[in-house]
């Protein structure tokens, strides 16, 4: 999902070609364009649409705007794999760079205008920078004879904007918007339970973006902040547990979930997650015992099962050791390279 039409300042003659017929908003900046009919869609909208059609076992993959066949049947056009099909679509920025430039130059207003009075107008391509700017939305409460800005309401608005970004798969943008919501409380002396609940949700939701971006340390840190504000926040325990698992800290994840179950005695989600994590921890311990005993075949079988549950580097490298012990050097190399490629520090 891109920006809602109600926030567009440009004339319809300028934005009409970029209207996504699926969500009825201006397409996101990562828009896709069809090769055969040049219709533009939000990436997430079109991918979801085509995957839904695939689930219906329908052989056709048609353009939602003109019903033209989008399946690739040969030729020189570049294509994209969506689901199990090669589709005649490309990122707009690659297929039609001039059109993409026009999209970024559409004039839009800040989405917080109607609710919080922000007067910013600018290029669509600058909207995210405006929303996350350290100086934007800081002067709304200094006008004379006007009530002080409602910090809670403004932070809630950023949370809503971030939720929209998250649901459309724009995790970096969502992360920054959740961070903006968190920063609004930095200079606030509010200590109401409602504000603590909202701040905990902002931290926990930003943790979810870190999890999607595979920044597991940052995810764990934000979950800690959420739990400190609300010791019964189930999602924060589960997200931190997932982050710890991906970091190979199985003992820590298990201990955390036990702590969470003590705080949330009736949470089935926590109990289920604890059972899952405990089972993985047990299998990991057994696999390492096999490695130490040089029973590489049994270790390979154990770690092979674990790799269906987690992509933690600790598990992948242990599986590589098992392959190496069996003389399967190609497999060991492939697994080792997998760890290197997925490490954000490389």
N, C-alpha and C positions, 0 to 999 in steps of 0.2 A: 504494500500500500504506500502511495506517495503522499501528496498533500491534498487536503480537501479543497474542492472548488471554491468554497466560501472564503478561503484564505487567499485566492488568486486575485491579483490586481490587474494583470494583463487582460487585454480584450480576448474574447473567445476565438477571434480569427488567429490569434497567436498560440493559444493553448489547445485548440480543438483537436489537432493531430496527435496530441500526447495524452488524450483522455483514455484511460483504461476502461474498456467496456465491461470488465468483470467486476471491479470494485467501484466504478463510476467516480474515481478520483484521478488527479494528475499522476501519471506514472512515476515511479521512483527513479532516482538518478541512475540506478543500475538496470534500467528498463531493457526489455528484449523487443526486437523488431522481427516480424516475419519476412522471410526472403521473397516470397511470391507476391504478397499483397501489401507489404510495408505498413502493417498495422502494429501499433506500439502498445505494450502491456507492461505492468509491473512484473518483475521477475517472479516473485513469490506467487502472484495471482495466476500467471500462465502455467507455472510448474504444477501448482495445486490442481488447476483445472484439468490439465492433461493426465495427471496421475489419477484423478478421480475417474476420468473417462476410461483409463486403462483398467481400473478395478471393476468397471461395468462389463469388461470383456467385449467392448465395442471395437471392431477392427479399424474404424476411421479415427483420425486425429485431426479435427477441423478447427479452423480459425473461429474464435468466439464472435468475431465481428462480422465476417462475410461468409463463413461456412466453407471456405476453401480448404482443400486437403493440405495438411502441413507435413505429412510423412515424406521423408526423403526417398525418392525413387531413382536416384542416380543423377549425375551431372557435376558441375563444377562448384556449386554453391557450398559454402562452409555450413556445417550443421552443429547441433548440440544434442547430446544424449539426455533425454528426459525420461525417467523410468527405464523401460526396456527398448525404447524407440529412438531412432535418429530423426530429429525434427528440424525442419527448414526454418530455424530461427537463429539469431545471433544477438549478442549484446549491442545495443544501439550505438554505444561509444565506439565500437569497432566497425560495425557495418555502415553506419552513417554518422561519422564524427561531426559533420557540420550541423546535422539535425540535433545531435546530442548537445552541442554548444548552445543551440537555440533553446533547448529545454532548460539548461542551467541558467539561462538569462531571463527566464520568465520572471515577472515581478510578482512577489508574494508578500503578504503581511504576516507578522508574527502570529502564530496560533493562539497566543495568550492575550491577544488584543481585546477581545470581547469580555473576557473574564477579569483581566488584570490591567487593562488599559495601556498595554505596551504599544507605542506608536511606530515601531520599526517597520520599514518596508525596504525590500532589497531583492537581489537576485536569488532565485530558487537554490542555486548552487552554494549560496552563502548562509542559507537558513540554519543549517546544523551548527555552524560556527557561531552564529548569533545566539542560538538557544543555550549553548554551552559556554559562552563567553563569561569570564569572571566579572565583567563590569555590567553586563546586561541584566535588567530587572532588579538592579540594586537601588535605583533612584525613584522607584514608584512610591516610596513612603515619606518623601521629604517635601512634597508640595504643601504649601500653606493651606490651612483651613480644610484639609482633607484627612480622613481617618488613616491611621497607620496601616500599612499593608498587612493583610492576614497571612502570616508566614505559613500556617498549616495549609491554607487554600492554595497558595502558590506552589508549595512542595508537592501537593496532591496533583496539581496540573502537570508538573514535570513527570511525576510518576505515570500519569495517564499517557503522556506523549511517549515515554520510554516503553510502556507496555505495548503501544502500537508498533514501535520499532522492533521490539523483541518478537512479537507475533508474526511479523513479516520477514524475520530472519536477519535483520540488521543489528547484529549483536554488539558491534563496536559503538554504533550510534546510541543504542539503548544503554550501554554501559556508561557512556558520557552523560546522558540525560539523567540517569539515576544518580550519578555523582553530583550533578548540578542540584538535584533535589536535596541531597545530603548536605551540600555546602550551604544551602539556605538556612539550615538550622545552626550553622557554625557560630553565628553572631547573635543567636536568639537565646534569651534566658528562659524560654518556655520549658516547663517541666511537667506539663499535663500528661495524663495517661494516653490521651488521644495522640499527642505529638510523639510520645515514645513508641506507640504502636506503629505510627506511620514511618518513623525513622527506622525502626526495626525492619519493616517491609522493604524500604528502600535499600537497606544493606543486603537483605536476603535476596532481593531481586537482582541487585548488581552482582551478587555472588553467582546467580544463575547465568549471567552473561559471561562471567569469568570461566565458568564450567564449560560453556559452549566454545569459548575461545581457547580452552585448554591451559588457562593460567590458574593452575590448581592452588598454588600458594596464596594468590590474591583471593581466590574463592574461600579458602579456609579462614583467612583474616576477616573478610566481610561477614562470614557466618558467625565468627566469634563476637563481632560487634552486635549482630542481631540477637544472639543468645544472651549477651550481657544486658540488653534492653528488655528482652522477653525470654525468660528461661523455659517457657512452654512452647516456643516457636518450632513446631515439628519440621517444617520445610528447611529451616536453617540447620537442624541436626542432620537431616538426610543429605542435604547438599554438601555439607562439610564432610560427611562420611564418604560420599562419592569422590570428593577431591582427595581425601586421605588415601582412599583405595587406589586411585590413579597414581599417587605418589609412592605407592608400595608400603604405606604405613597401616597395615592390616590391624595390628594390635591397637593402635590409636583409634581407628575407626570403630572397632568393636567396643572399646571402652567408652567412647563418646556416645554410641547408641544405647549402651546400658544406662548411662547417665540420663540420656533423653527419656528413656522408658520410665525411669524413676520420677521424672518431672511430669510426664504425660502418661499416666498409668493406663489410660483407655485408648491409646493411639495404636490402631492395628497397623498403620503404615510403618511406624517405628519398629514394631515387633516383627513385621515381615522383613524389613530391611536388616534388622539385627540377625535374623535367621539366615538371610542370604550372605551377609558379610561373614558370619561365623563359619558357614559352610566353605566359603572361599578361603578363609584363614586356615581351616583344617586341611583343605586340599594342598595349600601352599606348604604347610609344615610337612605334610606327607611327601610331597614332591621333593623338597629339600633333603629329607631323610634318604630318599632313593638316590639322590645325587651324591650324597656323602658316602653311601654304600656302593657307589659306582654301578647301580642298577639303572643304567641309562634308558633302557626300553620302558621300564615302569615309570621313570621320571618323565619321559617324553609323553606317555599316555596321560599322566596326571596334569602336566602343564598344558597339553593340547586341549584338555577339557576346560582348564582355567581361562585360556585365551578366548573362549566363547563368552566369558563373563566379564573380563576386564582386559584393558590394553596397557596395564601398568608396566612401566619399564622393567621393574623388578621381576615380573612374571615372564616377560618377553625374553629377557636376558637369561633367565634360568632355563627357558625352553631352548635357547640357543646353545647353552652348555650341554644340555641333554643330546641335542643333535650332534654337537662336536664330539661328544663321547662315543656316539655311534658311527662316527666317521662321515656324517652327513654335512660336509663343509658348506655346500651350497645353501642348505636350509639355515645353518648357523649364520652365514653371512647375510642372508636375506633378513633374518630376524634382527640382527645387529644393526643393519642399515635402517630398519623400521624405527628403531629407537632414536637413531641419530636424526632422521628426517622429521620426527614428531617433536623433537626437543626445541622449544621456542628460543632457546639460547644459541642455537646453531644457525 
